[in-house]
Amino acid sequence: MSTLRFNAIKESLKREPLKVEEYKRRSEVFGYNVFNATAMRQYLTKDALDSIVEAIEKGEKINRIIADHISTGMKEWAISKGATHYTHWFQPLTGATAEKHDAFFETIGDGLAIEKFGGSQLVQQEPDASSFPHGGIRNTFEARGYTAWDPTSPAFIYGTTLCIPTVFVAYTGEALDYKTPLLRALQAVDNAAVDVCKYFDKNVKKVNASLGWEQEYFLIDNDLATSRPDIVLTGRTLLGHSPAKGQQLDDHYFGTIPNRAMAYMRDLENECMLLGIPVKTRHNEVAPNQFELAPIYEEANLAVDHNSLLMDVMQKVAERHSFMVLLHEKPFAGVNGSGKHNNWSLSTDTGVNLLSPGKTPMSNLQFLTFFINTIKAVQTHEELLRAAIASASNDHRLGANEAPPAIISVFIGAQLTKVLEELKTVTKGKLSPQEKTDLKLNVVGKIPEILLDNTDRNRTSPFAFTGNKFEFRAVGSTANCANPMTVLNTIVAKQLMDFKVEVDALIDKKTMKKDDAIFNVLREYIKTSKAILFEGNGYSEEWEKEAKKRGLSNNKTTPEALKVKVSKSSLELFENLGVMNKVEAQARYEIEMEEYILHTQIESRVLGDIARNHIVPTAVRYQNILIENVTGLKTIYGNKFKDFAKEQLALIEQISSHIEAINSLVTKMTDQRRNLNKIDDVEKKAAGYCNEVKSLFEAIRYHCDKLELMIDDELWPLTKYRELLFTK
């Protein structure tokens, strides 16, 4: 293995940046491989185009006759771009994307063939669903699942395949994917937000949730990465001693992008332009060989699709550049992990960002309404929001001194906190003309000035207001954004619905004017949401104690965090808003718990294998060299040999103690795993893997990492951190 390590280092040092062709203007090629409005106007009839627009804007169904026209135009466009196959591109509950390619090619007899793609093939297909996670929704032998076209997310060509974004459901109708609940949640928040917007503007007919994700990742030379079994099989390093230099000098952050990484980024961005993914920002992140890219904000469903597509494209482009992309939340101990900040907001069809203050007191009251309701939604459902970002890999990152803690809180800054404090003193009932005027001019009216230079500065907050949006920072880098976006839009929709009921009740029963009613309800929300607001350091023990006093949850592990997903209140929330029925919600809980078990099980097996089959034999080999040296010294110096072999003897003894500890701990871990695998209850099994198996990882790693410091570098089999992190 040491030979493999040194060969990998040798090959990595030979790498030169690939030459990447640049387009003169990216705007000219943006969306070139997307069946967007421009392509549709060229290839579709007016009726077909109008039908798609109606489906996108109003959710209208497309009839089969029109679907035939659309499929014909889509096929001709795709073939003109070199496509030979088509696929229904969907996002099953594996966390990855899925696709099955079918050729346009069809035989028609007499040795003749045509290219065929009908409306029925566009609208719906029936892939084999037997091996996808289903959480007990159906029996294994009932393999049928259906993919159905989502016209709100445009088809695109990748390689020679026309990819059609679709939902994925069981033959009984339950969702088996991430997209379906997201679309339902977006519909729920649209309806609820429109109803509230009508207090301020009767012309609002639609509200879209927008999302801007920030994708962090590591770039590691492919040969170096593949020389590590743990990286190949788990996406992270399960052992490895920290190098003398890590990120402590902060010299990588926002520094000059290394040449190979820059070539990769340019190539990736070219692919993104063709696919209509509006990437805009790139930079070095804090840890060595860690980077970030971020797009312009888009409608949430499209943004989720684009992020899922991007993660696939990143890996494929990396292969061309002899890189491996590590998306794991914590691939290296001792340096920052990777997240995927989800920047979320709501915008109307009249062009107003509902989380951005306007030019008039009325528009600012609208801003406060959505701002405070979002905070109230997080306060009420903070545990569910934590569950939305729970995973085995994200557990390593949350609370690890570079990421938000597992305690969900909201940061809004001192200035907006002051505004809420003033609003908290609003008179109960009708407001006097003087108080209302004072509020609108001196409190509400001055919000734009307050926000001008006082946006978020707290980098430890899991959910922060950043000027015209909320940034959900606790989302992990491997996550499908649909999961947190489904929960966030659902809880905000529920909160806005409750708000409208309360405001209407005050208007109807107490003959209160609209503004008075809104101020009264917001005042109560500010009081009840106080516990979720936090401006300080999220890593401190003091905050953990304070959060407990406030009644906030601190679910540090995935098995703890996920339980709320099947609580009575959560099941009712999803079912009442039409986002997920009870069966769908419980299935997701089962799937996510099972996924946690399997990830931990795999890591445990890989760690045991590396420790026993790579580290221990290397330690024994080095120990034998030392023993041979001591034997030689004894031959030369006789009884005085101990005077010359003190260090060697001490090393032999230390190595033996570490070998003994490794073997003992790996045996214990294997036994624990064997016992847990007999348990059928997924909750008990997941808790056992968390508390009895995963808890041994660090102890095994400790002894392996100590041996790394003792053993001759020439013998050490695993590529070291200094080589993984500092080979550019």
ZINOR-V925406 format. One record per residue. D_FIRST is the distance of its C-alpha to the first C-alpha in whole Angstrom. Layout:
d_first->D_FIRST
d_first->D_FIRST
This chain:
d_first->0
d_first->4
d_first->5
d_first->5
d_first->6
d_first->9
d_first->10
d_first->10
d_first->13
d_first->14
d_first->15
d_first->16
d_first->19
d_first->20
d_first->22
d_first->25
d_first->28
d_first->29
d_first->33
d_first->34
d_first->38
d_first->40
d_first->43
d_first->47
d_first->48
d_first->45
d_first->48
d_first->49
d_first->46
d_first->46
d_first->46
d_first->46
d_first->44
d_first->46
d_first->49
d_first->51
d_first->54
d_first->55
d_first->53
d_first->55
d_first->59
d_first->58
d_first->57
d_first->59
d_first->62
d_first->64
d_first->64
d_first->61
d_first->60
d_first->62
d_first->61
d_first->57
d_first->59
d_first->61
d_first->57
d_first->56
d_first->58
d_first->60
d_first->58
d_first->60
d_first->59
d_first->59
d_first->61
d_first->60
d_first->62
d_first->61
d_first->57
d_first->58
d_first->59
d_first->56
d_first->54
d_first->55
d_first->55
d_first->52
d_first->51
d_first->53
d_first->51
d_first->47
d_first->48
d_first->50
d_first->46
d_first->44
d_first->43
d_first->43
d_first->42
d_first->43
d_first->41
d_first->42
d_first->40
d_first->40
d_first->38
d_first->37
d_first->36
d_first->33
d_first->32
d_first->32
d_first->34
d_first->35
d_first->37
d_first->38
d_first->39
d_first->42
d_first->44
d_first->47
d_first->48
d_first->51
d_first->53
d_first->57
d_first->58
d_first->59
d_first->56
d_first->56
d_first->54
d_first->54
d_first->52
d_first->52
d_first->51
d_first->54
d_first->55
d_first->54
d_first->50
d_first->50
d_first->52
d_first->50
d_first->47
d_first->46
d_first->42
d_first->41
d_first->40
d_first->39
d_first->35
d_first->36
d_first->36
d_first->40
d_first->40
d_first->43
d_first->45
d_first->45
d_first->44
d_first->41
d_first->44
d_first->46
d_first->43
d_first->46
d_first->45
d_first->47
d_first->46
d_first->48
d_first->49
d_first->49
d_first->51
d_first->51
d_first->47
d_first->48
d_first->46
d_first->43
d_first->42
d_first->38
d_first->37
d_first->39
d_first->40
d_first->43
d_first->42
d_first->44
d_first->44
d_first->45
d_first->45
d_first->44
d_first->46
d_first->46
d_first->49
d_first->51
d_first->51
d_first->48
d_first->46
d_first->42
d_first->41
d_first->41
d_first->44
d_first->46
d_first->47
d_first->46
d_first->49
d_first->51
d_first->51
d_first->51
d_first->55
d_first->56
d_first->55
d_first->57
d_first->60
d_first->60
d_first->60
d_first->62
d_first->65
d_first->64
d_first->64
d_first->68
d_first->69
d_first->68
d_first->69
d_first->70
d_first->69
d_first->65
d_first->64
d_first->60
d_first->58
d_first->54
d_first->51
d_first->49
d_first->45
d_first->43
d_first->39
d_first->37
d_first->33
d_first->31
d_first->27
d_first->24
d_first->23
d_first->19
d_first->17
d_first->16
d_first->13
d_first->12
d_first->13
d_first->12
d_first->8
d_first->10
d_first->11
d_first->14
d_first->15
d_first->15
d_first->17
d_first->19
d_first->19
d_first->19
d_first->16
d_first->17
d_first->16
d_first->15
d_first->18
d_first->20
d_first->20
d_first->23
d_first->25
d_first->25
d_first->28
d_first->31
d_first->32
d_first->33
d_first->32
d_first->30
d_first->33
d_first->36
d_first->34
d_first->34
d_first->32
d_first->29
d_first->29
d_first->27
d_first->27
d_first->31
d_first->31
d_first->29
d_first->32
d_first->34
d_first->33
d_first->33
d_first->36
d_first->38
d_first->36
d_first->38
d_first->41
d_first->42
d_first->41
d_first->43
d_first->41
d_first->43
d_first->40
d_first->41
d_first->39
d_first->36
d_first->35
d_first->32
d_first->31
d_first->31
d_first->27
d_first->25
d_first->24
d_first->26
d_first->29
d_first->32
d_first->35
d_first->38
d_first->41
d_first->45
d_first->46
d_first->47
d_first->49
d_first->46
d_first->46
d_first->45
d_first->43
d_first->41
d_first->40
d_first->39
d_first->37
d_first->35
d_first->35
d_first->34
d_first->31
d_first->30
d_first->31
d_first->29
d_first->26
d_first->27
d_first->28
d_first->25
d_first->23
d_first->26
d_first->24
d_first->21
d_first->21
d_first->20
d_first->23
d_first->22
d_first->25
d_first->24
d_first->27
d_first->25
d_first->21
d_first->21
d_first->22
d_first->25
d_first->26
d_first->28
d_first->27
d_first->29
d_first->32
d_first->35
d_first->38
d_first->41
d_first->44
d_first->47
d_first->51
d_first->54
d_first->56
d_first->59
d_first->60
d_first->63
d_first->60
d_first->60
d_first->57
d_first->58
d_first->56
d_first->57
d_first->60
d_first->63
d_first->66
d_first->69
d_first->69
d_first->69
d_first->66
d_first->64
d_first->66
d_first->64
d_first->61
d_first->61
d_first->62
d_first->58
d_first->57
d_first->58
d_first->58
d_first->54
d_first->54
d_first->56
d_first->53
d_first->50
d_first->52
d_first->53
d_first->50
d_first->47
d_first->46
d_first->45
d_first->44
d_first->41
d_first->40
d_first->40
d_first->37
d_first->35
d_first->32
d_first->29
d_first->27
d_first->30
d_first->31
d_first->28
d_first->30
d_first->34
d_first->35
d_first->32
d_first->34
d_first->33
d_first->35
d_first->38
d_first->38
d_first->39
d_first->42
d_first->44
d_first->47
d_first->49
d_first->49
d_first->52
d_first->53
d_first->56
d_first->58
d_first->58
d_first->58
d_first->61
d_first->63
d_first->62
d_first->63
d_first->67
d_first->66
d_first->66
d_first->70
d_first->71
d_first->74
d_first->74
d_first->76
d_first->78
d_first->77
d_first->80
d_first->81
d_first->80
d_first->77
d_first->76
d_first->76
d_first->75
d_first->72
d_first->71
d_first->72
d_first->71
d_first->68
d_first->67
d_first->68
d_first->66
d_first->62
d_first->62
d_first->62
d_first->60
d_first->57
d_first->57
d_first->55
d_first->54
d_first->51
d_first->48
d_first->47
d_first->45
d_first->41
d_first->41
d_first->43
d_first->42
d_first->45
d_first->47
d_first->50
d_first->49
d_first->52
d_first->53
d_first->50
d_first->48
d_first->44
d_first->42
d_first->39
d_first->38
d_first->36
d_first->33
d_first->31
d_first->30
d_first->33
d_first->36
d_first->38
d_first->41
d_first->40
d_first->41
d_first->44
d_first->46
d_first->46
d_first->47
d_first->50
d_first->51
d_first->52
d_first->53
d_first->55
d_first->57
d_first->58
d_first->60
d_first->61
d_first->62
d_first->63
d_first->66
d_first->67
d_first->68
d_first->69
d_first->72
d_first->73
d_first->74
d_first->76
d_first->77
d_first->78
d_first->79
d_first->80
d_first->78
d_first->77
d_first->74
d_first->73
d_first->74
d_first->72
d_first->69
d_first->69
d_first->70
d_first->67
d_first->64
d_first->66
d_first->65
d_first->62
d_first->61
d_first->62
d_first->60
d_first->57
d_first->57
d_first->54
d_first->51
d_first->52
d_first->50
d_first->50
d_first->48
d_first->44
d_first->42
d_first->40
d_first->42
d_first->43
d_first->47
d_first->46
d_first->45
d_first->48
d_first->50
d_first->48
d_first->49
d_first->53
d_first->53
d_first->52
d_first->49
d_first->46
d_first->42
d_first->40
d_first->37
d_first->35
d_first->35
d_first->36
d_first->39
d_first->40
d_first->40
d_first->43
d_first->45
d_first->45
d_first->47
d_first->49
d_first->53
d_first->53
d_first->50
d_first->51
d_first->55
d_first->54
d_first->52
d_first->54
d_first->57
d_first->56
d_first->55
d_first->51
d_first->50
d_first->52
d_first->51
d_first->49
d_first->47
d_first->46
d_first->45
d_first->43
d_first->41
d_first->41
d_first->39
d_first->37
d_first->35
d_first->35
d_first->33
d_first->31
d_first->30
d_first->30
d_first->27
d_first->25
d_first->25
d_first->24
d_first->21
d_first->20
d_first->21
d_first->19
d_first->16
d_first->16
d_first->17
d_first->14
d_first->11
d_first->13
d_first->14
d_first->11
d_first->8
d_first->10
d_first->13
d_first->11
d_first->9
d_first->13
d_first->15
d_first->13
d_first->14
d_first->17
d_first->18
d_first->18
d_first->20
d_first->22
d_first->23
d_first->24
d_first->26
d_first->27
d_first->28
d_first->30
d_first->32
d_first->33
d_first->34
d_first->36
d_first->37
d_first->38
d_first->37
d_first->34
d_first->33
d_first->35
d_first->32
d_first->29
d_first->30
d_first->27
d_first->25
d_first->26
d_first->26
d_first->23
d_first->22
d_first->25
d_first->23
d_first->20
d_first->21
d_first->23
d_first->20
d_first->19
d_first->22
d_first->23
d_first->19
d_first->20
d_first->24
d_first->23
d_first->21
d_first->23
d_first->26
d_first->25
d_first->24
d_first->28
d_first->29
d_first->28
d_first->29
d_first->32
d_first->32
d_first->32
d_first->35
d_first->37
d_first->39
d_first->40
d_first->38
d_first->39
d_first->38
d_first->35
d_first->34
d_first->35
d_first->33
d_first->30
d_first->31
d_first->32
d_first->31
d_first->27
d_first->26
d_first->28
d_first->25
d_first->22
d_first->23
d_first->24
d_first->20
d_first->19
d_first->21
d_first->19
d_first->16
d_first->17
d_first->19
d_first->16
d_first->14
d_first->17
d_first->18
d_first->14
d_first->14
d_first->12
d_first->11
d_first->9
d_first->8
d_first->5
d_first->7
d_first->9
d_first->13
d_first->16
d_first->17
d_first->15
d_first->16
d_first->20
d_first->21
d_first->19
d_first->22
